[in-house]
């Protein structure tokens, strides 16, 4: 009886629990008519989906069979995301009643298994975007998904195993506007495979095995990507039909000659980089030299080829060109002497060639803003070559061997030849001259040039005239002088009122430049120098504006840099390399990290620790001597008082 009384409450609770329906908290996130069930290890959609759900995200789950039951018998979807599941079966006619379905994502599944059944999934009555990427599909399998897709506008078949595009591949999807076949194994495209797709504007065939395109005639196409194939030749149809192509990417192929482009074109972007171009002619026959007519072209990339020269005539019909990249070739000379050529160009990249000669005629390249010349063999230039570029703002000349002319600010033309002048370049703001074997920097080298950044790094042994930076007092913001083997600076950097970022790292400096309270320095790099003592007055002046300071790898003295220690601990200055900032203390055999230094270790500024210890010992000995003497005299008095 007692046992029954104990079990009765438990039995009652079990009956109540069994009578009540189980509490079910759906794992999916519901936002109005959108349901997100991604990455929840589901095999189907939850049964309690809200009525009228329009977007269902079942991606990254364990769905294998796609049926009405899998989708909880809902048909009102507009967007259905099923990517990254294990779908290998689709119920025939599943999408027939989904008349509102616009976006269907079936990527990253096993639809190649379903395609073996040779069953169509259609009709996809209203689907406009279909993604079948990464499904192991090979030639002919896509037909079962596209056969009845009358509204399809965007199709992705990326990362499959398709080797051939047949003439009838897209017959059931005549309204296609965008097709992506990136990363397949396409070797062959049958004639007419895309011809009937009058709305097709974007075609991505990148990363395949196509070796040539002959008689290209997709007049309505606006974007064509053929990069990362094995293309040896690209040739448009020879008739005079007008093309709408704006973007053509032929990069990373095996082309020996410049592509044969439609004569009547509106091409704006052309990339033929990373090919095997040895000439800008369209064929090897010199008698069939046909001019390249691309009057609307704005961007041309021919970098990473084997070009040795580019004749000026090549640019005759490129009046709209804004960006020209011919870097990483073998070009020995480059000249623009006709003022009508490249009249709209803003950027020219000639870096990493074999340039020994560079010529710009009068009134040429008036719109050029950025010029990249690094990594060439430039030694002798026309002294005023850059002064003829009125719009130049950004100039990279590192890794050459140019010499800077001595300049007189009152003189319009530099005196000597064999050097280049950087004075009176009215809009030049960024100048990179590192690794140029510069030995001297003459006075007024940049007079009347409003430089904001000047990089003179990696010129070992560089000697700067005291007036070298004269004229930059109000403009210069960044100054880079790293790895120049400088032991002292002749130039007074405190005169540069706008200077905020200075890099003096990896030199032989034994003292830092003097700055006053008007300093605006925000970032200072003094790593890898021979600094022992930092002037307290200079550090105090810098503290007003300084935000970042690099000080690692210097033989600092611990007790003669207490001002620096106070700044690090009490100001807002950040020392990113604080772990490598050490100082030498006579009480320690190894350098001490600046963070571990305590003020008590340097009580008397400039006094060696052993001297302090000796003074303390002397004081103790004197005190003991006085105590002994006092006690002895007191004892003698006591003895005299007890005499008979």
Phi and psi in degrees as a GROMACS rama.xvg file:
@    title "Ramachandran Plot"
@    xaxis  label "Phi"
@    yaxis  label "Psi"
@TYPE xy
-61.7874  -38.277  UNK-2
-64.7695  -40.6992  UNK-3
-61.7886  -40.6639  UNK-4
-62.8243  -33.08  UNK-5
-73.7694  -36.0036  UNK-6
-85.1424  -18.8776  UNK-7
-59.4336  -48.6711  UNK-8
-58.4631  -35.5954  UNK-9
-66.5319  -40.9448  UNK-10
-64.8344  -40.6045  UNK-11
-62.3776  -43.8693  UNK-12
-63.6599  -35.1399  UNK-13
-68.5309  -40.1932  UNK-14
-63.9621  -43.8685  UNK-15
-61.3078  -42.5809  UNK-16
-64.5015  -39.271  UNK-17
-71.3165  -30.2264  UNK-18
-74.8415  -28.6862  UNK-19
-84.3281  139.601  UNK-20
-66.7377  144.231  UNK-21
-64.952  142.369  UNK-22
-73.4323  128.951  UNK-23
-124.085  113.027  UNK-24
-102.733  106.079  UNK-25
-59.8366  136.215  UNK-26
-75.1295  -14.9972  UNK-27
-78.6629  155.545  UNK-28
-99.2477  127.214  UNK-29
-111.435  123.156  UNK-30
-124.048  98.9203  UNK-31
56.7062  -111.904  UNK-32
-102.49  13.0758  UNK-33
-107.929  132.86  UNK-34
-121.814  126.198  UNK-35
-113.123  112.57  UNK-36
-124.952  31.2266  UNK-37
-71.1256  139.334  UNK-38
57.4705  53.1675  UNK-39
-124.398  13.4034  UNK-40
57.9909  34.2598  UNK-41
-84.3796  148.931  UNK-42
-101.802  -11.5741  UNK-43
-161.64  171.41  UNK-44
-72.1673  149.481  UNK-45
-59.4376  147.654  UNK-46
-71.4861  -22.8134  UNK-47
-97.8774  36.3854  UNK-48
-62.1287  143.027  UNK-49
-66.4303  150.788  UNK-50
-64.1552  143.108  UNK-51
74.9283  20.0833  UNK-52
-60.4238  132.72  UNK-53
-107.256  -29.7718  UNK-54
-127.576  124.586  UNK-55
-124.162  121.759  UNK-56
-106.765  104.146  UNK-57
-111.994  24.3437  UNK-58
-67.2845  154.845  UNK-59
56.7068  47.8113  UNK-60
-122.58  -156.658  UNK-61
-118.773  27.2973  UNK-62
-66.8795  129.58  UNK-63
-114.112  -43.4935  UNK-64
-112.052  121.88  UNK-65
-97.457  103.893  UNK-66
-132.237  178.7  UNK-67
-61.1323  -38.1047  UNK-68
-65.9254  -38.5106  UNK-69
-57.976  -36.893  UNK-70
-96.1949  18.7064  UNK-71
56.6022  31.0842  UNK-72
61.2523  24.06  UNK-73
-91.0868  144.232  UNK-74
-131.188  7.2211  UNK-75
-91.0935  9.69332  UNK-76
-63.0828  142.113  UNK-77
-106.699  -27.2897  UNK-78
-138.564  122.228  UNK-79
-128.269  115.003  UNK-80
-110.071  111.289  UNK-81
-123.209  23.5541  UNK-82
-70.371  152.685  UNK-83
61.4872  51.0901  UNK-84
-117.891  -154.162  UNK-85
-128.763  35.8195  UNK-86
-67.2561  121.624  UNK-87
-128.374  2.70558  UNK-88
-143.342  136.379  UNK-89
-127.075  126.093  UNK-90
-60.8951  123.696  UNK-91
-55.9401  135.675  UNK-92
74.1448  11.8857  UNK-93
-57.4996  -37.7721  UNK-94
-94.9422  4.87332  UNK-95
-58.8297  -41.0537  UNK-96
-91.159  0.0918788  UNK-97
-89.3409  72.0111  UNK-98
-76.4196  -8.88924  UNK-99
-103.726  -3.59998  UNK-100
-67.9627  119.244  UNK-101
-108.314  -35.761  UNK-102
-123.852  124.48  UNK-103
-130.44  117.401  UNK-104
-112.029  108.796  UNK-105
-115.975  21.2196  UNK-106
-68.4589  156.176  UNK-107
57.4332  55.4754  UNK-108
-130.93  -157.163  UNK-109
-124.456  50.6914  UNK-110
-71.4928  -13.7044  UNK-111
-61.2233  -32.0177  UNK-112
-66.8191  -44.4091  UNK-113
-63.6681  -39.6391  UNK-114
-63.6289  -24.0988  UNK-115
-63.7041  -23.4257  UNK-116
-76.7003  -9.54104  UNK-117
55.5138  41.69  UNK-118
-113.835  134.568  UNK-119
-80.6135  144.074  UNK-120
-89.8766  -4.66583  UNK-121
-70.606  179.268  UNK-122
-83.2101  146.406  UNK-123
-101.689  76.454  UNK-124
-55.1928  -48.2375  UNK-125
-114.95  0.837971  UNK-126
-63.7014  126.396  UNK-127
-105.321  -26.4284  UNK-128
-130.442  123.635  UNK-129
-130.611  126.272  UNK-130
-115.175  114.988  UNK-131
-117.756  24.8824  UNK-132
-63.9505  150.461  UNK-133
53.3908  56.8216  UNK-134
-124.638  7.92576  UNK-135
69.5215  19.074  UNK-136
-71.7784  138.934  UNK-137
-122.146  -176.363  UNK-138
-49.8777  128.681  UNK-139
93.1489  -21.7964  UNK-140
-70.2224  -29.4249  UNK-141
-67.0412  -19.104  UNK-142
-59.8512  -33.3553  UNK-143
-72.8049  -12.3478  UNK-144
-104.788  -19.0731  UNK-145
-110.342  -7.12385  UNK-146
-59.7845  -29.4931  UNK-147
-137.091  66.567  UNK-148
-129.258  71.0053  UNK-149
-67.1525  -20.0734  UNK-150
-104.115  1.08816  UNK-151
-64.164  126.248  UNK-152
-113.077  -32.729  UNK-153
-128.236  126.182  UNK-154
-131.716  130.992  UNK-155
-119.04  121.814  UNK-156
-121.092  30.8614  UNK-157
-61.0809  151.074  UNK-158
54.3715  49.203  UNK-159
-116.083  -157.331  UNK-160
-125.963  34.9606  UNK-161
-74.2872  130.091  UNK-162
-109.483  -17.2358  UNK-163
-145.399  136.472  UNK-164
-102.032  108.429  UNK-165
-79.841  162.933  UNK-166
-62.8979  -30.0364  UNK-167
-101.826  11.3025  UNK-168
-56.7335  -40.3236  UNK-169
-109.419  23.2638  UNK-170
-59.1623  -34.1037  UNK-171
-87.2375  3.75052  UNK-172
-135.492  62.1329  UNK-173
-72.2005  -10.8014  UNK-174
-97.6184  11.9257  UNK-175
-57.3022  134.656  UNK-176
-111.361  -29.5058  UNK-177
-137.991  125.06  UNK-178
-127.208  129.23  UNK-179
-120.467  118.968  UNK-180
-121.408  29.7757  UNK-181
-59.035  139.603  UNK-182
61.761  55.0528  UNK-183
-117.01  -154.8  UNK-184
-129.229  39.3113  UNK-185
-65.8877  123.195  UNK-186
-109.891  -27.8505  UNK-187
-137.699  138.503  UNK-188
-124.292  114.237  UNK-189
-65.3347  146.556  UNK-190
-56.9319  131.193  UNK-191
85.4986  5.15534  UNK-192
-60.6159  -32.0301  UNK-193
-114.057  -3.66191  UNK-194
-60.1342  -38.8248  UNK-195
-81.2761  -4.96589  UNK-196
-84.2377  81.7592  UNK-197
-68.1157  -19.2473  UNK-198
-96.5326  -2.1015  UNK-199
-67.1308  120.976  UNK-200
-118.241  -24.0601  UNK-201
-129.603  127.855  UNK-202
-136.343  118.367  UNK-203
-110.524  109.631  UNK-204
-116.004  22.958  UNK-205
-68.4681  153.841  UNK-206
57.1645  60.0757  UNK-207
-131.932  -155.822  UNK-208
-126.546  32.123  UNK-209
-73.6415  131.349  UNK-210
-105.959  -11.8374  UNK-211
-167.187  155.149  UNK-212
-126.014  116.271  UNK-213
-114.853  138.614  UNK-214
56.5761  49.9711  UNK-215
-60.9987  123.731  UNK-216
-139.747  28.9231  UNK-217
-85.7638  83.9292  UNK-218
-65.055  -30.0794  UNK-219
-87.6205  -12.1298  UNK-220
-65.1462  138.378  UNK-221
-108.83  -28.941  UNK-222
-134  127.541  UNK-223
-132.941  121.596  UNK-224
-114.519  111.618  UNK-225
-118.698  21.7936  UNK-226
-67.4071  156.374  UNK-227
58.5456  48.2249  UNK-228
-117.954  -155.313  UNK-229
-121.322  34.759  UNK-230
-63.353  125.15  UNK-231
-105.729  -14.7646  UNK-232
-156.627  138.22  UNK-233
-130.733  122.59  UNK-234
-139.438  126.895  UNK-235
-83.2518  161.251  UNK-236
-60.0739  142.952  UNK-237
-81.0413  -11.5904  UNK-238
-74.8404  175.707  UNK-239
-94.4848  26.2828  UNK-240
-66.9401  143.225  UNK-241
-81.0689  132.54  UNK-242
-105.165  152.006  UNK-243
-105.725  6.45607  UNK-244
-61.9329  125.899  UNK-245
-106.753  -32.813  UNK-246
-129.521  122.75  UNK-247
-134.285  117.004  UNK-248
-112.677  111.75  UNK-249
-117.008  20.5738  UNK-250
-69.0367  156.538  UNK-251
56.3867  56.2439  UNK-252
-128.349  -157.203  UNK-253
-127.259  34.0491  UNK-254
-74.5901  132.718  UNK-255
-93.2989  -23.7794  UNK-256
-128.911  157.484  UNK-257
-62.4746  142.835  UNK-258
-63.2576  145.764  UNK-259
-86.7197  104.653  UNK-260
-94.8182  156.065  UNK-261
-57.9551  140.018  UNK-262
-66.838  -39.8728  UNK-263
-102.13  93.1068  UNK-264
-134.185  164.053  UNK-265
-123.265  28.3926  UNK-266
-58.3994  132.178  UNK-267
-114.605  -26.305  UNK-268
-131.183  124.445  UNK-269
-137.213  122.775  UNK-270
-122.058  112.116  UNK-271
-120.939  29.2119  UNK-272
-70.5566  157.119  UNK-273
57.5593  49.3302  UNK-274
-118.036  -154.524  UNK-275
-122.1  31.6807  UNK-276
-60.2142  127.312  UNK-277
-111.145  -11.1691  UNK-278
-152.54  160.042  UNK-279
-93.7938  5.03282  UNK-280
-73.8082  158.011  UNK-281
-90.0739  -6.2675  UNK-282
-152.766  170.289  UNK-283
-82.8873  -9.15608  UNK-284
-86.6179  111.535  UNK-285
-65.1081  -19.6797  UNK-286
-78.6282  -11.2853  UNK-287
-114.139  38.7396  UNK-288
-72.6929  111.456  UNK-289
-107.8  128.885  UNK-290
-64.0739  144.187  UNK-291
-84.257  112.803  UNK-292
-107.152  103.181  UNK-293
-137.696  70.7379  UNK-294
-69.2968  -16.457  UNK-295
-100.884  -3.92669  UNK-296
-62.8524  130.551  UNK-297
-111.186  -28.398  UNK-298
-131.703  124.904  UNK-299
-132.911  121.176  UNK-300
-119.037  114.316  UNK-301
-121.657  25.6566  UNK-302
-69.6296  159.554  UNK-303
55.7745  56.4773  UNK-304
-129.395  -158.403  UNK-305
-122.794  31.5601  UNK-306
-68.4049  134.089  UNK-307
-105.278  -20.9151  UNK-308
-159.559  155.946  UNK-309
-132.794  109.578  UNK-310
-68.7701  149.523  UNK-311
-57.6195  -32.9137  UNK-312
-61.2848  -22.3404  UNK-313
-60.6239  -28.6044  UNK-314
-94.0823  9.03531  UNK-315
-61.4003  -34.2846  UNK-316
-114.335  42.7556  UNK-317
-128.696  47.4179  UNK-318
-64.6352  -17.5746  UNK-319
-99.5255  -1.41305  UNK-320
-60.5207  130.56  UNK-321
-112.854  -32.0068  UNK-322
-129.414  123.608  UNK-323
-123.821  119.464  UNK-324
-120.218  109.951  UNK-325
-125.425  32.2114  UNK-326
-69.9375  159.713  UNK-327
57.613  51.817  UNK-328
-124.658  -155.714  UNK-329
-124.516  31.8486  UNK-330
-71.4046  126.847  UNK-331
-95.3474  -26.3911  UNK-332
-147.629  151.47  UNK-333
-145.987  129.667  UNK-334
-145.556  144.377  UNK-335
-129.789  106.777  UNK-336
-108.568  -21.507  UNK-337
-88.5784  120.282  UNK-338
-67.6553  -10.5664  UNK-339
-85.774  -10.848  UNK-340
-85.5444  142.249  UNK-341
48.8204  45.433  UNK-342
-71.797  -11.6629  UNK-343
-117.253  6.09615  UNK-344
-68.2388  136.349  UNK-345
-109.704  -31.2088  UNK-346
-133.375  128.832  UNK-347
-126.198  126.018  UNK-348
-114.486  107.328  UNK-349
-113.844  19.5994  UNK-350
-69.0791  152.119  UNK-351
54.8649  54.5679  UNK-352
-118.318  -153.153  UNK-353
-122.336  35.6753  UNK-354
-60.653  126.663  UNK-355
-119.703  -17.2375  UNK-356
-133.461  132.655  UNK-357
-140.081  121.254  UNK-358
-133.812  127.398  UNK-359
-123.585  122.741  UNK-360
-75.8899  171.456  UNK-361
-62.0177  138.069  UNK-362
62.6232  25.0291  UNK-363
-103.971  158.41  UNK-364
49.7378  46.9596  UNK-365
-70.118  -17.3596  UNK-366
-103.794  0.672655  UNK-367
-65.0023  124.89  UNK-368
-109.426  -35.4858  UNK-369
-128.595  131.133  UNK-370
-132.42  120.808  UNK-371
-106.541  116.093  UNK-372
-127.243  9.45007  UNK-373
-66.7014  151.933  UNK-374
72.9305  40.5027  UNK-375
-122.516  -165.72  UNK-376
-117.311  33.1812  UNK-377
-71.4595  122.742  UNK-378
-124.626  -46.3377  UNK-379
-115.561  120.421  UNK-380
-126.616  157.189  UNK-381
-58.5838  123.622  UNK-382
-51.5197  -35.0341  UNK-383
-102.548  23.1473  UNK-384
-60.4334  -37.5268  UNK-385
-88.0951  -18.8603  UNK-386
-71.9845  -14.1064  UNK-387
-87.0133  0.319422  UNK-388
-107.549  90.0187  UNK-389
-67.6324  -20.2248  UNK-390
-105.288  -0.648048  UNK-391
-62.4834  127.51  UNK-392
-116.877  -29.4559  UNK-393
-133.91  119.832  UNK-394
-134.315  118.346  UNK-395
-106.837  115.623  UNK-396
-124.746  12.5518  UNK-397
-64.7331  157.972  UNK-398
61.7441  46.51  UNK-399
-130.637  -159.865  UNK-400
-141.294  49.665  UNK-401
-83.1139  154.044  UNK-402
-114.407  139.177  UNK-403
-92.0773  131.01  UNK-404
-71.703  146.586  UNK-405
-69.1818  133.539  UNK-406
-125.399  139.66  UNK-407
-107.959  118.078  UNK-408
-58.3112  -21.0688  UNK-409
-91.7311  -1.29383  UNK-410
-106.271  129.003  UNK-411
-72.7939  -42.6979  UNK-412
-110.439  140.633  UNK-413
-65.0785  150.095  UNK-414
-75.8398  -51.6233  UNK-415
-94.9907  153.638  UNK-416
-95.3087  172.299  UNK-417
82.4573  5.40359  UNK-418
-139.004  170.936  UNK-419
-123.423  141.973  UNK-420
-99.8719  137.202  UNK-421
-117.284  15.3087  UNK-422
-93.6799  152.713  UNK-423
58.092  39.1476  UNK-424
-101.066  98.815  UNK-425
-62.7468  -24.9589  UNK-426
-123.011  11.9426  UNK-427
-74.2796  118.104  UNK-428
-110.47  -29.3699  UNK-429
-127.789  119.592  UNK-430
-131.53  122.066  UNK-431
-112.931  114.666  UNK-432
-124.719  23.1521  UNK-433
-69.2704  154.282  UNK-434
53.973  52.2534  UNK-435
-118.746  10.4735  UNK-436
55.8542  33.855  UNK-437
-69.9443  132.173  UNK-438
-107.217  -32.4456  UNK-439
-134.17  148.507  UNK-440
-122.702  104.225  UNK-441
-72.009  169.454  UNK-442
-64.4511  145.04  UNK-443
57.1955  31.622  UNK-444
-60.9017  -27.999  UNK-445
-124.366  27.5107  UNK-446
-60.7297  137.821  UNK-447
63.5519  22.5541  UNK-448
-121.746  117.704  UNK-449
-81.5775  58.9633  UNK-450
-63.1852  136.47  UNK-451
-102.866  -31.3383  UNK-452
-131.21  132.373  UNK-453
-133.306  118.21  UNK-454
-110.413  110.87  UNK-455
-116.512  22.2564  UNK-456
-68.8304  162.785  UNK-457
56.1098  41.3826  UNK-458
-122.85  74.9344  UNK-459
-55.6228  133.512  UNK-460
85.0143  9.23611  UNK-461
-61.0713  127.036  UNK-462
-110.144  119.976  UNK-463
-100.873  128.78  UNK-464
-64.2848  150.961  UNK-465
-57.3127  -30.0811  UNK-466
-105.312  21.3085  UNK-467
-60.5511  -37.1612  UNK-468
-99.8768  14.9353  UNK-469
-61.8835  133.955  UNK-470
101.51  -10.6008  UNK-471
-103.883  12.5104  UNK-472
-57.9031  -36.5068  UNK-473
-105.419  -4.41451  UNK-474
-113.436  -38.8275  UNK-475
-66.8912  127.05  UNK-476
-112.879  -40.0539  UNK-477
-116.856  128.211  UNK-478
-129.852  119.43  UNK-479
-114.744  118.813  UNK-480
-131.855  29.8942  UNK-481
-72.1184  151.149  UNK-482
53.638  50.6507  UNK-483
-114.919  2.53315  UNK-484
60.6987  32.0015  UNK-485
-80.1452  129.863  UNK-486
-97.6011  -27.8124  UNK-487
-154.928  153.073  UNK-488
-102.288  125.141  UNK-489
-78.441  -28.6478  UNK-490
-79.9416  137.126  UNK-491
-85.9276  99.5372  UNK-492
-72.0433  -16.3588  UNK-493
-67.4648  -15.7778  UNK-494
-77.0103  -16.1201  UNK-495
-85.0106  91.2994  UNK-496
-67.1926  -25.8379  UNK-497
-96.9881  -1.1962  UNK-498
-64.9947  125.501  UNK-499
-122.177  -28.818  UNK-500
-129.045  119.489  UNK-501
-128.471  129.999  UNK-502
-118.131  108.502  UNK-503
-116.689  21.9688  UNK-504
-68.7807  155.615  UNK-505
55.0022  57.091  UNK-506
-127.946  -159.608  UNK-507
-120.607  28.6915  UNK-508
-63.843  133.529  UNK-509
-105.563  -10.1909  UNK-510
-147.279  153.334  UNK-511
-90.6895  153.49  UNK-512
-59.4303  150.512  UNK-513
-80.3494  131.764  UNK-514
-129.951  148.556  UNK-515
-106.63  -172.957  UNK-516
-67.8329  -13.9292  UNK-517
-86.5821  3.64378  UNK-518
-60.3336  143.329  UNK-519
-117.344  16.2578  UNK-520
-61.5873  127.696  UNK-521
-110.065  -31.2379  UNK-522
-133.957  127.807  UNK-523
-135.849  124.503  UNK-524
-112.598  112.523  UNK-525
-118.56  20.1767  UNK-526
-59.8413  151.602  UNK-527
54.7595  55.3231  UNK-528
-126.259  -165.758  UNK-529
-115.507  36.619  UNK-530
-75.2207  125.908  UNK-531
-105.912  -45.9918  UNK-532
-128.47  134.61  UNK-533
-102.665  125.2  UNK-534
-58.4364  124.717  UNK-535
-61.1127  -40.6793  UNK-536
-65.3987  -38.6994  UNK-537
-67.959  -43.4146  UNK-538
-64.1128  -37.4239  UNK-539
-65.7574  -38.7556  UNK-540
-67.7971  -40.6862  UNK-541
-66.8289  -32.068  UNK-542
-58.5381  -24.8205  UNK-543
-66.6485  -33.5978  UNK-544
-118.251  -20.927  UNK-545
-65.7708  135.24  UNK-546
-116.369  -35.0709  UNK-547
-134.251  131.856  UNK-548
-136.6  126.814  UNK-549
-105.967  124.568  UNK-550
-133.605  5.81992  UNK-551
-62.1625  157.007  UNK-552
59.1006  51.5094  UNK-553
-129.859  144.584  UNK-554
-83.4681  56.0436  UNK-555
-62.076  146.723  UNK-556
-90.9168  130.319  UNK-557
-62.2408  -49.6397  UNK-558
-89.3235  -2.68882  UNK-559
-107.008  12.5916  UNK-560
-131.273  37.5937  UNK-561
-65.4723  -29.1133  UNK-562
-62.4756  -42.1964  UNK-563
-64.5384  -40.8609  UNK-564
-61.2417  -43.5166  UNK-565
-61.7543  -40.7606  UNK-566
-64.2116  -42.3328  UNK-567
-64.1051  -38.5474  UNK-568
-87.5316  -28.2248  UNK-569
-114.006  -11.3631  UNK-570
-106.608  -179.784  UNK-571
-87.8289  5.811  UNK-572
-67.4299  130.491  UNK-573
-99.4389  132.396  UNK-574
-114.245  91.3462  UNK-575
-59.8959  -30.2114  UNK-576
-101.23  32.368  UNK-577
-55.6855  -29.4698  UNK-578
-68.2585  -19.9418  UNK-579
-105.847  3.40633  UNK-580
-87.5714  110.496  UNK-581
-124.019  164.178  UNK-582
-139.82  160.665  UNK-583
-96.5342  128.172  UNK-584
-126.944  132.219  UNK-585
-67.1203  -16.1997  UNK-586
-84.6496  -6.95454  UNK-587
-125.946  144.397  UNK-588
-75.0055  -36.1581  UNK-589
-103.961  154.226  UNK-590
-58.6614  146.663  UNK-591
-102.544  134.867  UNK-592
-65.5266  138.486  UNK-593
-60.3236  -26.9013  UNK-594
-72.2321  -24.2346  UNK-595
-90.1357  -6.30396  UNK-596
-74.9827  130.908  UNK-597
-112.808  147.214  UNK-598
-62.1133  -29.0067  UNK-599
-64.4857  -18.9648  UNK-600
-77.6109  -11.0925  UNK-601
-135.189  62.953  UNK-602
-61.7461  -47.0363  UNK-603
-106.248  110.862  UNK-604
-59.4096  123.394  UNK-605
88.6276  -6.90003  UNK-606
-94.8086  127.161  UNK-607
-61.0988  149.547  UNK-608
-64.0649  -38.3216  UNK-609
-65.2971  -29.6793  UNK-610
-66.5504  -42.2873  UNK-611
-61.4093  -41.3744  UNK-612
-63.961  -42.7088  UNK-613
-62.5689  -43.6636  UNK-614
-60.878  -41.1477  UNK-615
-63.5753  -43.6398  UNK-616
-62.7862  -40.9129  UNK-617
-61.7043  -42.3465  UNK-618
-61.9416  -40.5015  UNK-619
-65.5307  -43.282  UNK-620
-63.8748  -42.4785  UNK-621
-62.5305  -42.4526  UNK-622
-62.3737  -44.1984  UNK-623
-63.1722  -39.3603  UNK-624
-63.0279  -43.2737  UNK-625
-64.0556  -40.0138  UNK-626
-64.2723  -43.1613  UNK-627
-62.3702  -43.6027  UNK-628
-63.8978  -40.5997  UNK-629
-63.6575  -45.8781  UNK-630
-63.6974  -39.3556  UNK-631
-65.5688  -41.78  UNK-632
-67.7027  -36.14  UNK-633
-68.0478  -36.4926  UNK-634
-66.5946  -37.7622  UNK-635
-65.1526  -39.9523  UNK-636
-63.7998  -40.8925  UNK-637
-64.1385  -38.1393  UNK-638
-66.7342  -37.6414  UNK-639
-65.6045  -29.3913  UNK-640
-72.3635  -16.0765  UNK-641
-105.658  16.2995  UNK-642
-74.744  145.853  UNK-643
